[in-house]
Amino acid sequence: MSIEGAEVVKEHQEYVLQPWAKQGGPVLPIKRAEGIYFWDYDDKRYADMSSLLVCANLGHSNPDIIEAICQQAHTMPFMAPDFASGPKSYLAKKLVELAGADTYSRVFFTCGGAESNENAIKIARLVTGRTKVFSAYLSYHGATLGAAHASGDWRRFAAEAGGASGFVHFFNPYPYRDGYTYGVDEEEETKKALAQLERQLHFEGTDRVAAILMESIVGANGVIIPPKGYMEGVRALCDTYGILLILDEVMAGFYRTGKPFTWQHFDLKPDIITFAKGVTSGYVPLGGVIVSKAIGEYFTEHVLPCGLTYSGHTLACAAGVAALNYYEQHHIAEHVQKVGAVLKQELQRLADVHPIVGEARAIGLFSSLELVKDKKTRTPLAAYGEANTILPAIKGELRKRGFSTFGRENNINICPPLIITEEELRTNLAILDDVLTWADQKYIQA
Ligand code: PLP
């Protein structure tokens, strides 16, 4: 490795507290990024097949966003939340319009996904006067105290040691894994999952539940697409029992699945939408909470007891306006639908030919391959929560060949920047194909 790269790694290993890891482990130093690629200090190129953490939706070094950030930095990099500023006002209006100005009215800005969910939970509790928050086991909503409690996967365990009250988890459908769905149709899956949820709501006291918080489509836990009618059924339960529906669009939002927000694929409207990541393509940290007209009105009568020094940060909002303009002007929705169809077809082909791939799931450019030891029995590579060395080895092999992505448990997620061309996609899927052949030979008995 170059001397400069080695120095960056050494100081990182010595001084940085690395998230979700034991300290001092190996780390790749990255020097520059452009389009769908980034380069390390030895000028080795990597295709960013996950848009980093599913946030660099417009790829790297987008000139329009950079220009907007630079201009804003020269005029006024930051103004405190108690003042109005052009970028904040314009971005709030644009977001309300994107969600639907007939239903939504206002936006509270935060600095990221976890903070957005924290504030959405707080708002739901205030508006309903209830405390309990239902969220799914197959979910991730962030790592701050409340968002971590709401998260369903094991990343909540460390936060739970300190405690926060009122969080209840339920099983959201996982068609590939729910025992009762083997050979059963989607409608049956939906019916059973909703009946269980309703039963659980009764056992927790329906009049104590402020909100059901869900990812519109589960992301980090493996792009789990809900069966037909399920999300609409959750909405109906919320309506029956006066519960607010919060949909987390932090990962799935901003055209990832071919629509501005992923919930727009369903026949429903959430009361609260949380967002982050793709709103600026990740260039400046920004998140927020979009609320319905009814909730907006509640806070014209009541003080909103939420605040952050950087709420509506000027530079971040300028980046957000530029990103939203870019999505629209470059017809990213249509592009995602077109290239997404190729991704879906190719991943299905990989699932058909590779013994290690149990299932391919894809919608737009949001996709995952679920890896198994045995396709017939659907035996996972590693049991839930168990230390898994195979997935890191596969990701390492991909990275060696210039394909960078992320995955958890038994899933490899493929979520490239939404500007990827069909040719770039096919070139990189060929690398994935090769690595899966390597993995078949190494891990699966013939
Ligand atoms: N919600 C979802 C669905 C996410 O995927 C994430 C992060 O990946 C978060 C919330 C947390 O966002 P942040 O890391 O910006 O706090």
Boltz pocket constraint, residues with backbone or C-beta under 6 A from the ligand:
constraints:
  - pocket:
      binder: B
      contacts: [[A, 53], [A, 111], [A, 112], [A, 113], [A, 114], [A, 115], [A, 117], [A, 140], [A, 141], [A, 142], [A, 143], [A, 215], [A, 219], [A, 220], [A, 248], [A, 249], [A, 250], [A, 251], [A, 252], [A, 276], [A, 277]]
      max_distance: 6.0
